[in-house]
Amino acid sequence: MITQEFKKLTLVTKKEGLEADLSTLFGKSVSTILPESGKEVTLKEAVIQGFLSSDRVDPNGVRILN
């Protein structure tokens, strides 16, 4: 059985403060979710350990890396 695990997610947000919100939500620092500022809220990149294919881009433009 192949176990898949998120190693990094890059999220684009309109406002600053995602790190603080995630720390409050989970009760600790979340270093695997990286925010970037932008005009739209979107998932930009996902790094997944154990994902069967790597260096792909989904139909929404999200880069998927292994």
Secondary structure per residue as TSV (DSSP state, phi and psi in degrees):
chain	resnum	aa	ss	phi	psi
A	1	M	-	360.0	129.1
A	2	I	-	-89.8	125.7
A	3	T	-	-94.8	128.8
A	4	Q	-	-103.7	137.9
A	5	E	E	-141.9	131.7
A	6	F	E	-70.3	127.6
A	7	K	E	-101.0	-33.1
A	8	K	E	-159.7	137.5
A	9	L	E	-125.8	129.9
A	10	T	E	-106.5	118.3
A	11	L	E	-112.3	134.6
A	12	V	E	-97.5	128.2
A	13	T	E	-128.5	158.8
A	14	K	S	-81.1	-27.0
A	15	K	S	-120.0	154.6
A	16	E	S	-76.3	159.7
A	17	G	-	111.4	5.3
A	18	L	H	-61.1	-40.0
A	19	E	H	-57.8	-45.7
A	20	A	H	-65.4	-40.9
A	21	D	H	-63.4	-42.7
A	22	L	H	-67.3	-39.3
A	23	S	H	-61.9	-41.0
A	24	T	H	-65.6	-44.2
A	25	L	H	-62.4	-46.0
A	26	F	H	-96.5	-7.6
A	27	G	T	74.5	14.8
A	28	K	S	-161.9	167.1
A	29	S	-	-67.7	137.9
A	30	V	-	-114.5	100.9
A	31	S	-	-90.3	-8.9
A	32	T	S	-87.8	-10.8
A	33	I	E	-109.0	114.5
A	34	L	E	-108.8	121.2
A	35	P	E	-89.0	149.9
A	36	E	E	-133.3	148.4
A	37	S	E	-85.2	142.2
A	38	G	-	-163.4	-177.2
A	39	K	S	-85.4	-22.4
A	40	E	S	-129.6	152.7
A	41	V	-	-85.9	122.5
A	42	T	E	-158.7	157.5
A	43	L	E	-87.3	122.7
A	44	K	E	-97.6	-42.1
A	45	E	E	-149.6	141.1
A	46	A	E	-130.0	126.8
A	47	V	E	-109.3	117.3
A	48	I	E	-123.9	118.8
A	49	Q	E	-76.1	133.3
A	50	G	T	88.9	3.8
A	51	F	-	-74.2	135.9
A	52	L	S	-68.6	-24.1
A	53	S	S	-130.0	148.9
A	54	S	-	-128.4	167.4
A	55	D	S	50.7	52.1
A	56	R	E	-116.0	160.0
A	57	V	E	-124.2	124.9
A	58	D	-	-76.6	172.9
A	59	P	T	-58.9	-19.8
A	60	N	T	-92.0	2.2
A	61	G	S	89.5	9.7
A	62	V	-	-81.1	126.1
A	63	R	E	-78.5	131.9
A	64	I	E	-116.8	117.2
A	65	L	E	-119.5	151.7
A	66	N	-	-108.1	360.0
